[in-house]
Amino acid sequence: MPDFQNPAAFLFLLLVPALYVARSFKLFSGISFPITLSDWGGKTFEWKGRFRSFASYVSRVFAIAGFIAGVTALADPVSYHQERIYTSRGTDIIFVVDTSPSMAASDMANATRLDEARRSIRMLADSVGGMSFGLVAMAREAAVIVPPTPDRNAFLAQLDALAVGNLGDGSAIGTGLSTAVYHLASSSAPKKCIVLVTDGENNAGSIHPETAAELAKKNDILVYVLGIGTRGTVPLNYVDPKTGRVYSGYLQSEFDPVPLQRIAAVSGGRYYSVQSAGDLSNVLSSIGREVNVAQTYHLRTESTHRYDKLIVIAAALFIFAWLMCRIYLQEYM
């Protein structure tokens, strides 16, 4: 419910009924003389323009609505919302997202695996507060896109920019995990974890995934592994960002989950098999609850003034009413 900084401005609304009362008593009427235009014994003059009469009525309605909007703007409407300001550090999470071409397979509720991963990660980021999120993109190579940050907008902007094929073909899982470990090792967060989202096995890079998992364990970093995708033949369509070539066809989706399970086991984390969009959302929500820590915070009240939009609305209504009267009806309001 909005509040008003200057509610006394609504007294100006009394001018509307006062004006109509004054007109009913002909206080603003000039001197006029009645005249009858008709033939002797014939019909008197009749106005046939029903649409013009309706347009005149509409123009007056718009003028009154514009006046009401202007008065409301003068009353300075303000909306309030409370924001949590955390005074202690929360969990650091880095998502290692596979961007190899197979992530363009459309077997997650008619969406690609990468699109569904983005959507579910965004839902988690929007639903929890106080955590810091980071992002590592992984294919034939791996690169940190966003180090752990509490800035949701920066994280989500880079998440949306992920594209299949930017880092080549293949899955350098060990390199991706070790990159994430490097950016979490020195963190002072009470909990640190890596969420690996992939649909394949390690087939690129010079670092073995279990070596990276052992390094994560030494630094008290949990690794959650999500094996995403269904088994069998699935449609695949994507555009190579480097060559512009369009790839369209079918992918024989098969991978051995055992190596991924070992990665999670070595680090003390957990492996999840994700074969639907619902599974992915539920798994990420479960991980968010599991790694969440108690934090101290205070509430800050933010106020937003809304008068600027009302001024624009009032101006648009007045302009429409003026154009209707002067251009179409050719009369004064």
Buried (B, 14 or more C-beta within 10 A) or exposed (E): EEEBEEEEBBEBBEEEEEBEEEEEEEEEEEEEEEEEEEEEEEEEEEEEEEEBEEBBEEBBEBBBBBBBBBBBBBBBBBEEEEEEEBEEBBBBBBBBBBBBBBBBBBBBEEBBBBBBBBBBBBBBBEEBBBBBBBBBBBBBBBBBBBBBBBEBEEBBEBBEEBBBBBBBBBBBBBBBBBBBBBBBBEBEBBBBBBBBBBBBBBEBBEBBBBEBBBBBBEBBBBBBBBBBBBEEBBBBEBBBEEEEEEEEEEBEBEBEEEBBBBBBBBBEBBBBBBBBBEBBBBBBBEBBEBBBEEBEBEEEEEEEEBBEEBBEBBBEBBEBBBEBBEEEBEEEE
